[in-house]
Amino acid sequence: MGILQDRLAKYTMPQEFMAQGVYPYFREIDGKQGTEVTMGGHKVLMFGSNAYTGLVGDERIINAAIAATHKYGTGCAGSRFLNGTLDLHVQLEKELAQFLGKDESLCFSTGFTVNSGVIACLTGRNDYIICDDRDHASIVDGRRLSYSTCLKYKHNDMEDLEKQLQKCAPEAVKLIVVDGVFSMEGDLAPLPEIIRLKHKYNATVMVDEAHGLGVFGKNGRGVCDYFGLTDEVDLIMGTFSKSLASIGGFIAADSTIINWLRHNTRTYIFSASNTPAATAAAMEALHILQEEPERIQALWDVTNYALKRFREAGFEMGETQSPIIPLYVRDVEKTFLVTKMAFDEGVFINPVIPPACAPQDTLVRVALMATHTKEQVDLAVERLSKVFRQLDIIK
């Protein structure tokens, strides 16, 4: 073997957990994702999906994707910059901008490439990018690709954010990038205070609404709308792969920012454009969000019920304010054991270990959909309580 292979051969952690029978990744689902799925002939309750609106598998969205495939084909064979822009892409961008109350938006092939591309090209060598230390990996990669000075503040600590802003040259661009909803812990960014500091230090704010879109705000417009701060937030990012039942992402902002991004964002210019099917699916899901507000109400009804039930059962849940419910384990091996034992009990959940969290903060992540029932929540609480007690995590 060569030097590279010799080095990588030392990475054996996955094999070690496979040998123990608790390896929790790449589990195969046999059909559509809903509140119940079948995996290798084993039926489980799905509490590990980000499909908050429950629209994955909706026939209206499936039919929209099929119709777009018949009309445009299966792909665009090029980037948006050259031959890959369809009227369908442009229409979705217009509808997203209107939905979010911004001048314009740009659609990307994935949500990850929105953050990794947009953040990297917005600021220059003498500017600053300031991030919460629990921001998503795509935000981390975006700032790593930038030539700007990168600063981090402690999670949701506004005193620390202000300290970082005070380090910045007053005349420089100061871009604050934050998750609206933090994807592992389920808590919200304190946007009102961030906006106060934006004005105090003449900064710019970008909010990642990946887990806020379809969940918070009027008709699911997100955390910025929930706080009434859409006009104050300079850039709003979102994904299609969660509440919008597709794949892709977008950035929405004023025309000046979008004009720059359209001609300078490498992950937009040099990536193939999103498929017709994915674009049409996201657009149909956006229509359904606006036409069926009762869907979001159902999500919050089952979320509030689940939060109450898990708290009553004695789980440690942190500061979550969303359909993301972290159940803290605080031990890597036990986190994998919980995941395996829960699966055997018929409950699919996701383990969260480093680097997605600190070693002392490992957890399993329960996520709710609008289509979950209270009876399914009761079963999950009962079975997870059994597992946690067996492992002496809760009493």
C-alpha positions, 0 to 999 in steps of 0.5 A: 500500500502507499503512504495514503492507504497506510494512513487511512488503514488506521481508521478502524472505528466503523469496523469496531462498531460493526463488529459490536453490532451497533453500527448505526449508519447507511441503514436501507429503507425499502420504500417511501419515507413516512411515519412508518418505514420498512428496513430489511423487512423490519417495520419501524416508527420513523423519528429520524427524518427531517421531513417536518411537513410530512410531504415526502411521498405526497402524490401531488408532489410526485405527480409534479416531478413526473410531469416535469420529467416528461416535459424537460427530461431527467437533467439539464446537462450543464450549469445555471450559468450556461445551458442549465437554466429552465423557466422552471428554475426561474419561476421557483426563484420568483416564488421563493423570493415572494414567499420570503419577502426578499427581492430575489433568490437563487436556487442551487443543487443542494443546500450544502452548496448554498452555504459553502459557496455563498459564504466563501464569496461574499467577503474579502481579505480585509473582512470578517465572518463571524459564526456561532460555534454550533453552526452547521458543517456547510457554514463551517466549510463556507468560512474555511473557503473564504479569504476573510478573517473567521471568528467564532462566538460561544453558542447563543452567547450574545456577550461573546458575539459582541466581543468578536464584533469589537475585534473587527475593523469598523470599515470592514464587512462583518458577516454574521452567519447563524442557524435559525434552528440548530439542527442537533439541539433544536434551539433557536438563534436569538435573532432579536439580539443579533439584529440589535448588534448588527445595527450597533456594529454595522454588520450584515446578517445571514440566517440558515433556515434549513430547519426553520422553513416549513416549521416557524412563521406564517405558512412556514416562512421560517424563524426570521418571520417568526421573530418579525425580522425578515426585513432586518436579515440581509440573506436568508438561506434554505433547503428543499430536502426537509420541509419541501420534500425534494433536494436543493437549496436557495439564497434570498436577498436584495437585488444587489447581493443576488446580482453579485452571487449570480456571477461569482458563487463558484458552487452555483456557476460550476455545478450542474443545475438542479433536475427538473423533477427536484425543482418541480417537487420543491415548487409544488411543496411550496404551494401546499405549504401556503394552501394548507396552514393546518399542516403546520398546526398539526406539526406543532400540536404533535411537537408540543405533545411530544415535548411534554411526554418526553419531559414527563418521562425524565429525559434530558432534552436541553433547550429545544424549542422545535420539532427537533428533540435531543435526548442526551446520552453523554457517552459515545458507546451508549449512544450507539447502543441506544440507537440499536436497541431502539431500532430493535424495539421498532423506533428509528432515531439518529445518533449524534456524536463528535464531530457533530457535537462535543464528546460530553454532549452525545445524544439521540435525535428525535424529529417530528413530522406533521403526520405523526400521531399522538399514539406513535409518540406514546409508543416512542416514549414508552420504548425509548424510556425502556431502553434508556432505563436499561442502560441506566441513563434515566431512572 
